[in-house]
Amino acid sequence: MQRQFWVETLGCPKNQVDSDKLVGTLLADGMTRALDPGEADVVVVNTCAFIEQARQESVDTILSFDDLRKNGSKLVVTGCLAERYGDELAESLPEIDQVAGFGVPVTLTKRPGSKFDLLELPRPPAQAPWAYVKVAEGCDRNCGFCAIPSFRGKQRSRSITSILDEIEQLAVREVVLVAQDLASFGRDQGQGERQIVELVQQAATKADWVRLLYLYPSDLTDPLIETILATGVPYFDLSLQHVSRPHLRRMRRWGDGELFLERIRHIRSAEPAATFRSNFIVGYPGETETDHDELLSFVAQARLDWCGFFPYSPEEGTYAMGLEGTVPAGLVAERMGELGQLQDRITSESRDALIGATIEVLVDRPGEARSFREAPEIDGIVNVPADLEVGEFASVTVVEATGPDVMAVRA
């Protein structure tokens, strides 16, 4: 009987790509996917360690899968938590049979040979009409709140050829390009110049839709904007984090609210239907009431379609750990509540504005689809007739909106 595996993925889309590549290695080893974790001979938990909340979720998940697995199975922990806290994790959680950092083989028996390059491993066929494609690993920036460079390392971009080969092999309708610092793709390959424009142009010849996630605002150049608009997916996921200039400098970040608003206005002047997403950190050390008011004002003016707000998480080894001006947890919660309430209203209004519009959607699964306005697994969805064919595009008319989701019928 073939041995079976189960892979549980936590965290960001980049982790999902890593899991896909781990699945590819396990399938190549002759194993098969288990229908239930309780049936698996190997249970792999691919963890996240970006912030404290994610680390706690990872530990809770590890323990829950230890309870679920069958006698004699192997529990393997991989991903960011394993890479960042490997020895400590193995010591504190004896339930774990193997702690496997990036590139360490995950099998029932130790595979001979050295580590592999997870970034370049092949993947199994896509399970949906879309797929994330990770184009680089690591990050060269030094943001005050982020520990990713300490365990993911410096940026390592793939070759455009290898990325295009992966897109062809996946054979999906939509490709979602991801990296820690996507717009800097290619800068580390010796020429000192970014190659993101060329990559997007080439990827657009291989898939109907190309979407970009995690764009650092200073790298949102006119050529990149024009290239994104030319793909027919005018979706801009901007990593802003805050808008107060002095506060951004404390974060070791570029920009300010006026610069961000100017770029957003510029894009909307070229494409009024352009969709925007961003994330902001609340309660980073030194955040004043004035800083918070600036962020509230920006959110009201920018009218981003999608927005996330996250409480600051102290991270070992980061610049922010040495800063004064801790913001009390109660005040952080209050500020997050204000921002979330404002953004929920903006998002609802933008969805209400779609009522009566005829839009093109990609059907992800029976009864569920997305237009260019919705990134998979992150934003709202378009509910559609259940008999529309999965993996195909369809024209539908929006008839109702409920919060982030809309209901549509055949056009």
Buried (B, 14 or more C-beta within 10 A) or exposed (E): EEBBBBBBBBBBBBBBBBBBBBBBBBBEBEBBEBEEBBBBBBBBBBBBBBBEEBBEBBBEBBBEBBEBBEEEBBBBBBBBBBBBBBEEBBEEBEEBBBBBBBBBBBBBEEEEEEEBEBBEBEBBEBEBBBBBBBBBBBBEBEBBBBBBBEBBBEBBBBBBEEBBBBBEBBEBBBBBBBBBBBBBBBBBBEEEEBBBBBBBBBBBEBBBBBBBBBBBBEBBBEEBBEBBBEBEBBBBBBBBBBBBBBBBEBBBBBBBBEBBBEBBEEBBEEEEEBBBBBBBBBBBBBBEEEBBEBBBEBBEBBBBBBBBBBBBBBBEEBBBEEBEEBBEEEBBEEBBEBBBEBBEEBBBEBBEEBBEBEBBBBBBEEBBBBBBBBBBBBBBBBBBBEEBEBBEBBEBBBEBBEEBBBBBEEE
